[in-house]
Amino acid sequence: MSVTAAPNVDQQPYHLSEEQIRFFDDNGYVVLRNRITEPLLGRLQDAADRWIATGKAAGPGSADFQFAERANGRTMFRVDYLHDKGESASLDLLGSPEMLGIAESLAGPNFVPTYESMVFKDEGDGAAIDWHQDAVHPRRFRIFNVDLYLDASAQGQGALRVAPGSHTGKVDICQLEQEYGWDAPGVIHAEMQPGDILVHDVMVVHGSEAVTGNRLRRTIYYEFRAAEQILTEGPWDSRWVDQRLRLVPLALRQHRQTYPDVAGFVWNADERHRPVEMGDAETELRVVHTGHSPGSYCSAGDVPLPKSAD
């Protein structure tokens, strides 16, 4: 891959170590323990409660609040485009050195925040998420999700299963399911605590089996890609990249305002990628997707997956 850890950028404590980057490249994931701490973690947990309450009150058919039919009825499971939902905590998270240090380490200084969502399994909703790859791409660049756990996730209680090393090419998901079910060789359970982050390559195979009587589990997902990757391979264009990059100065400013005594992230993007802010936060906070990179899973054909459907 052509993108390496923040070239020509001074290494900072918030960057990933060479060992962590090497582990990610070899295995397709890396776990960062206690990456997000109080008070931001608590603010995000409170914001998540309000997002869920708002979505449930709005009901199915409301923009950005996703529902599915379960055995026990229609259930809400996801919130998309977090930043315009009235909670500054999501921008604080995006603008934090803990988040952007990961982005720069893996995507380089011209990272683009491409998706933001919260996926959750409500109490008693232990539906399975079948094995899948989020997106399949030529692998000239790293594309990855940063998964912040707001609740504990344990083995036997629906913890995400990950197949280390499965990210290097497209996987025949049907064959995997038929041959091994949930017990493919080498699969690990990603047991997580609140504040832990799982960084996963969008091509690593992952999923979670059905459980009963589960507790609430909420996870925030931010996907990042290099601007160079998008402009070379799509599925978006330079205008969309510019619109998406406007989130970065907004997030950095929000984080400085909330945490004025905390050393912030130093943005090293090339000048050609630095956007001119519109001064219209309502528009800048929600830039929708005009297309998606297709994922891989077991069906009659591959179609774009809902991002970070873990």
Short mmCIF file of the C-alpha atoms (twelve columns), coordinates in Angstrom:
data_MODEL
# 
_entry.id   MODEL 
# 
loop_
_atom_site.group_PDB 
_atom_site.id 
_atom_site.type_symbol 
_atom_site.label_atom_id 
_atom_site.label_alt_id 
_atom_site.label_comp_id 
_atom_site.label_asym_id 
_atom_site.label_seq_id 
_atom_site.Cartn_x 
_atom_site.Cartn_y 
_atom_site.Cartn_z 
_atom_site.pdbx_PDB_model_num 
ATOM 1   C CA . MET A 1   0.000   0.000   0.000  1 
ATOM 2   C CA . SER A 2   1.217   3.488   -0.820 1 
ATOM 3   C CA . VAL A 3   0.067   5.232   2.351  1 
ATOM 4   C CA . THR A 4   2.244   4.816   5.420  1 
ATOM 5   C CA . ALA A 5   2.218   6.360   8.870  1 
ATOM 6   C CA . ALA A 6   2.063   10.138  8.543  1 
ATOM 7   C CA . PRO A 7   5.042   10.742  6.210  1 
ATOM 8   C CA . ASN A 8   7.121   13.838  7.009  1 
ATOM 9   C CA . VAL A 9   5.083   14.431  10.165 1 
ATOM 10  C CA . ASP A 10  6.683   14.596  13.592 1 
ATOM 11  C CA . GLN A 11  5.629   11.620  15.689 1 
ATOM 12  C CA . GLN A 12  3.308   12.653  18.517 1 
ATOM 13  C CA . PRO A 13  2.009   10.690  21.531 1 
ATOM 14  C CA . TYR A 14  -1.404  10.476  19.858 1 
ATOM 15  C CA . HIS A 15  -0.027  8.649   16.801 1 
ATOM 16  C CA . LEU A 16  -0.030  4.867   16.602 1 
ATOM 17  C CA . SER A 17  3.279   3.169   17.249 1 
ATOM 18  C CA . GLU A 18  5.148   1.313   14.507 1 
ATOM 19  C CA . GLU A 19  4.261   -1.924  16.279 1 
ATOM 20  C CA . GLN A 20  0.540   -1.081  16.291 1 
ATOM 21  C CA . ILE A 21  0.619   -0.157  12.602 1 
ATOM 22  C CA . ARG A 22  2.471   -3.355  11.744 1 
ATOM 23  C CA . PHE A 23  -0.066  -5.411  13.719 1 
ATOM 24  C CA . PHE A 24  -2.909  -3.686  11.880 1 
ATOM 25  C CA . ASP A 25  -1.339  -4.352  8.486  1 
ATOM 26  C CA . ASP A 26  -0.670  -8.005  9.320  1 
ATOM 27  C CA . ASN A 27  -4.013  -8.797  10.948 1 
ATOM 28  C CA . GLY A 28  -6.522  -6.272  9.596  1 
ATOM 29  C CA . TYR A 29  -7.390  -4.890  13.022 1 
ATOM 30  C CA . VAL A 30  -5.827  -3.478  16.177 1 
ATOM 31  C CA . VAL A 31  -7.341  -2.893  19.632 1 
ATOM 32  C CA . LEU A 32  -6.543  0.337   21.504 1 
ATOM 33  C CA . ARG A 33  -7.479  0.034   25.155 1 
ATOM 34  C CA . ASN A 34  -8.907  2.974   27.096 1 
ATOM 35  C CA . ARG A 35  -8.326  5.297   24.132 1 
ATOM 36  C CA . ILE A 36  -11.264 7.609   24.948 1 
ATOM 37  C CA . THR A 37  -11.657 8.491   28.608 1 
ATOM 38  C CA . GLU A 38  -13.824 10.724  30.772 1 
ATOM 39  C CA . PRO A 39  -15.257 13.285  30.412 1 
ATOM 40  C CA . LEU A 40  -15.664 12.777  26.644 1 
ATOM 41  C CA . LEU A 41  -16.683 9.141   27.021 1 
ATOM 42  C CA . GLY A 42  -19.498 10.072  29.396 1 
ATOM 43  C CA . ARG A 43  -20.684 12.858  27.113 1 
ATOM 44  C CA . LEU A 44  -20.797 10.432  24.174 1 
ATOM 45  C CA . GLN A 45  -22.752 7.868   26.198 1 
ATOM 46  C CA . ASP A 46  -25.291 10.543  27.140 1 
ATOM 47  C CA . ALA A 47  -25.478 11.750  23.537 1 
ATOM 48  C CA . ALA A 48  -26.052 8.176   22.377 1 
ATOM 49  C CA . ASP A 49  -29.010 7.831   24.730 1 
ATOM 50  C CA . ARG A 50  -30.550 10.988  23.280 1 
ATOM 51  C CA . TRP A 51  -29.915 9.917   19.665 1 
ATOM 52  C CA . ILE A 52  -31.701 6.645   20.338 1 
ATOM 53  C CA . ALA A 53  -34.596 8.344   22.098 1 
ATOM 54  C CA . THR A 54  -34.974 10.845  19.248 1 
ATOM 55  C CA . GLY A 55  -34.951 8.107   16.633 1 
ATOM 56  C CA . LYS A 56  -37.479 5.962   18.455 1 
ATOM 57  C CA . ALA A 57  -39.775 8.948   18.886 1 
ATOM 58  C CA . ALA A 58  -39.498 9.809   15.182 1 
ATOM 59  C CA . GLY A 59  -40.140 6.229   14.144 1 
ATOM 60  C CA . PRO A 60  -39.387 4.316   10.913 1 
ATOM 61  C CA . GLY A 61  -39.065 6.373   7.776  1 
ATOM 62  C CA . SER A 62  -37.249 9.235   9.471  1 
ATOM 63  C CA . ALA A 63  -34.032 10.316  7.808  1 
ATOM 64  C CA . ASP A 64  -30.855 8.925   9.381  1 
ATOM 65  C CA . PHE A 65  -32.584 6.634   11.894 1 
ATOM 66  C CA . GLN A 66  -32.499 3.037   10.690 1 
ATOM 67  C CA . PHE A 67  -34.934 0.279   11.721 1 
ATOM 68  C CA . ALA A 68  -35.151 -3.455  10.966 1 
ATOM 69  C CA . GLU A 69  -37.750 -6.164  11.371 1 
ATOM 70  C CA . ARG A 70  -36.766 -8.554  14.165 1 
ATOM 71  C CA . ALA A 71  -38.512 -11.560 15.677 1 
ATOM 72  C CA . ASN A 72  -39.877 -9.296  18.403 1 
ATOM 73  C CA . GLY A 73  -40.966 -6.541  16.014 1 
ATOM 74  C CA . ARG A 74  -39.523 -3.464  14.359 1 
ATOM 75  C CA . THR A 75  -36.343 -2.345  16.096 1 
ATOM 76  C CA . MET A 76  -34.083 0.666   15.682 1 
ATOM 77  C CA . PHE A 77  -30.416 -0.224  15.220 1 
ATOM 78  C CA . ARG A 78  -28.480 2.694   13.702 1 
ATOM 79  C CA . VAL A 79  -28.078 6.457   13.586 1 
ATOM 80  C CA . ASP A 80  -26.325 7.982   10.549 1 
ATOM 81  C CA . TYR A 81  -24.671 11.407  10.128 1 
ATOM 82  C CA . LEU A 82  -24.094 12.048  13.811 1 
ATOM 83  C CA . HIS A 83  -22.767 15.588  13.661 1 
ATOM 84  C CA . ASP A 84  -26.018 17.407  12.893 1 
ATOM 85  C CA . LYS A 85  -28.050 15.684  15.616 1 
ATOM 86  C CA . GLY A 86  -27.635 18.411  18.246 1 
ATOM 87  C CA . GLU A 87  -24.813 16.814  20.254 1 
ATOM 88  C CA . SER A 88  -21.398 18.514  20.142 1 
ATOM 89  C CA . ALA A 89  -19.746 15.409  21.605 1 
ATOM 90  C CA . SER A 90  -19.550 13.747  18.173 1 
ATOM 91  C CA . LEU A 91  -17.508 16.670  16.800 1 
ATOM 92  C CA . ASP A 92  -15.386 16.681  19.962 1 
ATOM 93  C CA . LEU A 93  -14.593 13.032  19.259 1 
ATOM 94  C CA . LEU A 94  -13.772 13.680  15.613 1 
ATOM 95  C CA . GLY A 95  -11.515 16.612  16.531 1 
ATOM 96  C CA . SER A 96  -9.725  14.810  19.340 1 
ATOM 97  C CA . PRO A 97  -6.055  13.892  18.978 1 
ATOM 98  C CA . GLU A 98  -7.002  10.369  20.062 1 
ATOM 99  C CA . MET A 99  -9.187  9.993   16.960 1 
ATOM 100 C CA . LEU A 100 -7.241  12.004  14.395 1 
ATOM 101 C CA . GLY A 101 -3.949  10.494  15.526 1 
ATOM 102 C CA . ILE A 102 -5.292  7.139   14.334 1 
ATOM 103 C CA . ALA A 103 -6.508  8.649   11.056 1 
ATOM 104 C CA . GLU A 104 -3.174  10.293  10.278 1 
ATOM 105 C CA . SER A 105 -1.148  7.245   11.298 1 
ATOM 106 C CA . LEU A 106 -2.957  4.963   8.868  1 
ATOM 107 C CA . ALA A 107 -4.244  7.208   6.060  1 
ATOM 108 C CA . GLY A 108 -1.510  9.845   6.072  1 
ATOM 109 C CA . PRO A 109 -1.939  13.593  6.572  1 
ATOM 110 C CA . ASN A 110 -4.591  13.940  3.852  1 
ATOM 111 C CA . PHE A 111 -7.114  11.758  5.674  1 
ATOM 112 C CA . VAL A 112 -10.809 12.293  4.927  1 
ATOM 113 C CA . PRO A 113 -13.588 11.479  7.439  1 
ATOM 114 C CA . THR A 114 -15.897 9.559   5.116  1 
ATOM 115 C CA . TYR A 115 -18.599 8.092   7.389  1 
ATOM 116 C CA . GLU A 116 -19.927 8.619   10.895 1 
ATOM 117 C CA . SER A 117 -22.638 6.512   12.496 1 
ATOM 118 C CA . MET A 118 -23.655 4.761   15.668 1 
ATOM 119 C CA . VAL A 119 -24.743 1.134   15.437 1 
ATOM 120 C CA . PHE A 120 -26.333 -0.469  18.463 1 
ATOM 121 C CA . LYS A 121 -28.022 -3.616  19.664 1 
ATOM 122 C CA . ASP A 122 -30.822 -2.615  21.966 1 
ATOM 123 C CA . GLU A 123 -31.513 -4.537  25.132 1 
ATOM 124 C CA . GLY A 124 -33.035 -7.860  24.104 1 
ATOM 125 C CA . ASP A 125 -32.188 -7.347  20.407 1 
ATOM 126 C CA . GLY A 126 -29.421 -9.864  19.847 1 
ATOM 127 C CA . ALA A 127 -29.838 -10.311 16.099 1 
ATOM 128 C CA . ALA A 128 -26.893 -11.770 14.220 1 
ATOM 129 C CA . ILE A 129 -24.717 -9.729  11.884 1 
ATOM 130 C CA . ASP A 130 -23.538 -12.255 9.307  1 
ATOM 131 C CA . TRP A 131 -19.929 -12.562 8.220  1 
ATOM 132 C CA . HIS A 132 -19.033 -9.808  5.762  1 
ATOM 133 C CA . GLN A 133 -16.407 -7.426  4.437  1 
ATOM 134 C CA . ASP A 134 -17.489 -3.770  4.670  1 
ATOM 135 C CA . ALA A 135 -15.977 -2.754  1.318  1 
ATOM 136 C CA . VAL A 136 -13.747 -4.372  -1.279 1 
ATOM 137 C CA . HIS A 137 -11.093 -2.232  -2.975 1 
ATOM 138 C CA . PRO A 138 -7.754  -2.584  -4.814 1 
ATOM 139 C CA . ARG A 139 -5.735  -2.240  -1.563 1 
ATOM 140 C CA . ARG A 140 -3.378  0.437   -2.802 1 
ATOM 141 C CA . PHE A 141 -4.374  2.448   0.272  1 
ATOM 142 C CA . ARG A 142 -5.631  1.685   3.750  1 
ATOM 143 C CA . ILE A 143 -9.369  2.159   4.323  1 
ATOM 144 C CA . PHE A 144 -10.488 1.569   7.878  1 
ATOM 145 C CA . ASN A 145 -13.148 2.053   10.516 1 
ATOM 146 C CA . VAL A 146 -12.433 3.381   13.986 1 
ATOM 147 C CA . ASP A 147 -14.949 1.704   16.300 1 
ATOM 148 C CA . LEU A 148 -15.447 3.332   19.698 1 
ATOM 149 C CA . TYR A 149 -17.267 1.099   22.181 1 
ATOM 150 C CA . LEU A 150 -19.606 2.892   24.565 1 
ATOM 151 C CA . ASP A 151 -20.574 -0.336  26.334 1 
ATOM 152 C CA . ALA A 152 -18.863 -3.584  27.248 1 
ATOM 153 C CA . SER A 153 -18.877 -6.368  24.673 1 
ATOM 154 C CA . ALA A 154 -17.922 -9.842  25.897 1 
ATOM 155 C CA . GLN A 155 -17.553 -13.317 24.436 1 
ATOM 156 C CA . GLY A 156 -20.828 -15.169 24.636 1 
ATOM 157 C CA . GLN A 157 -22.737 -11.892 24.719 1 
ATOM 158 C CA . GLY A 158 -22.461 -10.945 21.046 1 
ATOM 159 C CA . ALA A 159 -18.869 -9.729  20.947 1 
ATOM 160 C CA . LEU A 160 -17.638 -9.071  17.425 1 
ATOM 161 C CA . ARG A 161 -15.822 -11.967 15.799 1 
ATOM 162 C CA . VAL A 162 -12.891 -11.039 13.568 1 
ATOM 163 C CA . ALA A 163 -10.936 -13.254 11.169 1 
ATOM 164 C CA . PRO A 164 -7.324  -11.989 11.388 1 
ATOM 165 C CA . GLY A 165 -5.506  -11.799 8.070  1 
ATOM 166 C CA . SER A 166 -8.699  -12.057 5.992  1 
ATOM 167 C CA . HIS A 167 -8.332  -8.482  4.736  1 
ATOM 168 C CA . THR A 168 -5.806  -9.117  1.965  1 
ATOM 169 C CA . GLY A 169 -8.370  -10.048 -0.698 1 
ATOM 170 C CA . LYS A 170 -12.019 -10.650 -1.412 1 
ATOM 171 C CA . VAL A 171 -13.324 -13.626 0.571  1 
ATOM 172 C CA . ASP A 172 -15.983 -16.118 -0.542 1 
ATOM 173 C CA . ILE A 173 -18.293 -15.463 2.391  1 
ATOM 174 C CA . CYS A 174 -20.750 -18.196 1.415  1 
ATOM 175 C CA . GLN A 175 -18.016 -20.827 1.456  1 
ATOM 176 C CA . LEU A 176 -16.755 -19.523 4.788  1 
ATOM 177 C CA . GLU A 177 -20.220 -19.758 6.349  1 
ATOM 178 C CA . GLN A 178 -20.970 -23.181 4.892  1 
ATOM 179 C CA . GLU A 179 -17.637 -24.695 5.873  1 
ATOM 180 C CA . TYR A 180 -17.121 -23.226 9.317  1 
ATOM 181 C CA . GLY A 181 -20.220 -21.390 10.532 1 
ATOM 182 C CA . TRP A 182 -19.019 -19.052 13.267 1 
ATOM 183 C CA . ASP A 183 -15.902 -21.069 14.083 1 
ATOM 184 C CA . ALA A 184 -13.510 -20.384 11.217 1 
ATOM 185 C CA . PRO A 185 -9.866  -21.137 12.080 1 
ATOM 186 C CA . GLY A 186 -8.072  -18.349 13.913 1 
ATOM 187 C CA . VAL A 187 -11.188 -16.250 14.558 1 
ATOM 188 C CA . ILE A 188 -10.918 -14.056 17.656 1 
ATOM 189 C CA . HIS A 189 -13.573 -12.458 19.854 1 
ATOM 190 C CA . ALA A 190 -13.007 -8.716  20.180 1 
ATOM 191 C CA . GLU A 191 -13.855 -8.261  23.846 1 
ATOM 192 C CA . MET A 192 -14.146 -4.554  24.532 1 
ATOM 193 C CA . GLN A 193 -14.767 -2.175  27.410 1 
ATOM 194 C CA . PRO A 194 -16.260 1.343   27.304 1 
ATOM 195 C CA . GLY A 195 -13.651 3.702   25.871 1 
ATOM 196 C CA . ASP A 196 -11.796 0.965   23.972 1 
ATOM 197 C CA . ILE A 197 -11.331 1.368   20.236 1 
ATOM 198 C CA . LEU A 198 -11.187 -1.365  17.615 1 
ATOM 199 C CA . VAL A 199 -9.628  -0.167  14.366 1 
ATOM 200 C CA . HIS A 200 -10.589 -2.534  11.572 1 
ATOM 201 C CA . ASP A 201 -9.665  -2.688  7.905  1 
ATOM 202 C CA . VAL A 202 -12.838 -2.486  5.809  1 
ATOM 203 C CA . MET A 203 -11.861 -5.779  4.154  1 
ATOM 204 C CA . VAL A 204 -11.311 -7.831  7.303  1 
ATOM 205 C CA . VAL A 205 -14.057 -10.447 7.662  1 
ATOM 206 C CA . HIS A 206 -16.152 -9.881  10.777 1 
ATOM 207 C CA . GLY A 207 -19.606 -10.463 12.232 1 
ATOM 208 C CA . SER A 208 -21.442 -11.467 15.393 1 
ATOM 209 C CA . GLU A 209 -23.741 -14.381 16.150 1 
ATOM 210 C CA . ALA A 210 -27.245 -14.063 17.543 1 
ATOM 211 C CA . VAL A 211 -27.631 -13.933 21.323 1 
ATOM 212 C CA . THR A 212 -30.622 -13.755 23.611 1 
ATOM 213 C CA . GLY A 213 -31.177 -11.511 26.593 1 
ATOM 214 C CA . ASN A 214 -28.333 -9.193  25.617 1 
ATOM 215 C CA . ARG A 215 -27.658 -5.840  27.208 1 
ATOM 216 C CA . LEU A 216 -27.484 -2.572  25.283 1 
ATOM 217 C CA . ARG A 217 -24.332 -2.305  23.159 1 
ATOM 218 C CA . ARG A 218 -23.558 0.966   21.375 1 
ATOM 219 C CA . THR A 219 -20.608 1.549   19.053 1 
ATOM 220 C CA . ILE A 220 -19.640 4.743   17.220 1 
ATOM 221 C CA . TYR A 221 -17.976 4.242   13.834 1 
ATOM 222 C CA . TYR A 222 -15.844 6.773   11.972 1 
ATOM 223 C CA . GLU A 223 -14.422 5.647   8.633  1 
ATOM 224 C CA . PHE A 224 -11.334 7.301   7.148  1 
ATOM 225 C CA . ARG A 225 -9.708  7.186   3.732  1 
ATOM 226 C CA . ALA A 226 -6.835  9.066   2.157  1 
ATOM 227 C CA . ALA A 227 -7.873  11.858  -0.198 1 
ATOM 228 C CA . GLU A 228 -5.477  10.318  -2.709 1 
ATOM 229 C CA . GLN A 229 -7.415  7.038   -2.566 1 
ATOM 230 C CA . ILE A 230 -10.801 8.651   -3.184 1 
ATOM 231 C CA . LEU A 231 -9.537  10.828  -6.034 1 
ATOM 232 C CA . THR A 232 -7.876  7.810   -7.667 1 
ATOM 233 C CA . GLU A 233 -10.452 5.098   -7.070 1 
ATOM 234 C CA . GLY A 234 -13.737 6.787   -6.140 1 
ATOM 235 C CA . PRO A 235 -16.571 6.300   -5.479 1 
ATOM 236 C CA . TRP A 236 -16.688 10.080  -4.828 1 
ATOM 237 C CA . ASP A 237 -15.181 13.117  -6.547 1 
ATOM 238 C CA . SER A 238 -13.032 16.099  -5.576 1 
ATOM 239 C CA . ARG A 239 -16.062 18.243  -4.734 1 
ATOM 240 C CA . TRP A 240 -17.309 15.630  -2.276 1 
ATOM 241 C CA . VAL A 241 -13.831 15.319  -0.730 1 
ATOM 242 C CA . ASP A 242 -13.728 19.101  -0.252 1 
ATOM 243 C CA . GLN A 243 -17.168 19.058  1.380  1 
ATOM 244 C CA . ARG A 244 -16.214 16.222  3.705  1 
ATOM 245 C CA . LEU A 245 -12.906 17.814  4.688  1 
ATOM 246 C CA . ARG A 246 -14.778 20.854  6.010  1 
ATOM 247 C CA . LEU A 247 -15.638 18.679  8.991  1 
ATOM 248 C CA . VAL A 248 -12.012 18.705  10.130 1 
ATOM 249 C CA . PRO A 249 -11.598 22.432  10.977 1 
ATOM 250 C CA . LEU A 250 -15.070 22.429  12.527 1 
ATOM 251 C CA . ALA A 251 -14.129 19.465  14.705 1 
ATOM 252 C CA . LEU A 252 -10.753 20.900  15.678 1 
ATOM 253 C CA . ARG A 253 -12.364 24.184  16.691 1 
ATOM 254 C CA . GLN A 254 -15.083 22.382  18.664 1 
ATOM 255 C CA . HIS A 255 -12.504 20.300  20.531 1 
ATOM 256 C CA . ARG A 256 -10.457 23.413  21.413 1 
ATOM 257 C CA . GLN A 257 -13.559 25.145  22.741 1 
ATOM 258 C CA . THR A 258 -14.599 22.179  24.874 1 
ATOM 259 C CA . TYR A 259 -11.127 21.270  26.116 1 
ATOM 260 C CA . PRO A 260 -9.047  24.486  26.050 1 
ATOM 261 C CA . ASP A 261 -6.395  23.060  28.384 1 
ATOM 262 C CA . VAL A 262 -5.760  19.920  26.313 1 
ATOM 263 C CA . ALA A 263 -3.019  19.805  23.703 1 
ATOM 264 C CA . GLY A 264 -4.840  19.409  20.411 1 
ATOM 265 C CA . PHE A 265 -4.181  17.652  17.142 1 
ATOM 266 C CA . VAL A 266 -1.920  19.397  14.621 1 
ATOM 267 C CA . TRP A 267 -3.501  19.169  11.169 1 
ATOM 268 C CA . ASN A 268 -0.845  18.495  8.507  1 
ATOM 269 C CA . ALA A 269 -2.955  18.220  5.364  1 
ATOM 270 C CA . ASP A 270 -1.477  19.499  2.121  1 
ATOM 271 C CA . GLU A 271 -2.627  22.995  1.243  1 
ATOM 272 C CA . ARG A 272 -4.343  21.739  -1.898 1 
ATOM 273 C CA . HIS A 273 -6.648  19.613  0.252  1 
ATOM 274 C CA . ARG A 274 -7.479  22.230  2.882  1 
ATOM 275 C CA . PRO A 275 -11.058 23.367  2.277  1 
ATOM 276 C CA . VAL A 276 -12.433 26.876  2.373  1 
ATOM 277 C CA . GLU A 277 -15.137 26.864  5.037  1 
ATOM 278 C CA . MET A 278 -18.584 27.929  3.889  1 
ATOM 279 C CA . GLY A 279 -19.617 29.380  7.233  1 
ATOM 280 C CA . ASP A 280 -22.774 27.261  7.011  1 
ATOM 281 C CA . ALA A 281 -22.424 24.659  9.756  1 
ATOM 282 C CA . GLU A 282 -25.829 23.145  9.089  1 
ATOM 283 C CA . THR A 283 -24.729 22.171  5.578  1 
ATOM 284 C CA . GLU A 284 -21.160 21.290  6.477  1 
ATOM 285 C CA . LEU A 285 -22.141 18.929  9.275  1 
ATOM 286 C CA . ARG A 286 -24.148 16.619  7.022  1 
ATOM 287 C CA . VAL A 287 -22.658 15.750  3.650  1 
ATOM 288 C CA . VAL A 288 -24.526 12.738  2.313  1 
ATOM 289 C CA . HIS A 289 -23.082 9.860   0.307  1 
ATOM 290 C CA . THR A 290 -23.821 9.706   -3.399 1 
ATOM 291 C CA . GLY A 291 -22.551 6.131   -3.613 1 
ATOM 292 C CA . HIS A 292 -20.836 3.395   -1.628 1 
ATOM 293 C CA . SER A 293 -17.984 0.964   -2.156 1 
ATOM 294 C CA . PRO A 294 -19.513 -2.509  -2.523 1 
ATOM 295 C CA . GLY A 295 -19.023 -4.968  0.313  1 
ATOM 296 C CA . SER A 296 -18.782 -8.752  0.230  1 
ATOM 297 C CA . TYR A 297 -21.169 -11.116 1.988  1 
ATOM 298 C CA . CYS A 298 -23.184 -14.251 1.271  1 
ATOM 299 C CA . SER A 299 -26.076 -13.471 -1.089 1 
ATOM 300 C CA . ALA A 300 -27.060 -13.641 -4.704 1 
ATOM 301 C CA . GLY A 301 -24.652 -10.789 -5.385 1 
ATOM 302 C CA . ASP A 302 -22.604 -8.107  -3.739 1 
ATOM 303 C CA . VAL A 303 -24.326 -4.823  -3.003 1 
ATOM 304 C CA . PRO A 304 -23.234 -1.837  -0.925 1 
ATOM 305 C CA . LEU A 305 -23.520 -2.677  2.756  1 
ATOM 306 C CA . PRO A 306 -24.734 -0.188  5.333  1 
ATOM 307 C CA . LYS A 307 -21.458 1.218   6.572  1 
ATOM 308 C CA . SER A 308 -20.080 -0.411  9.701  1 
ATOM 309 C CA . ALA A 309 -22.963 -2.822  10.087 1 
ATOM 310 C CA . ASP A 310 -21.199 -4.685  12.898 1 
# 
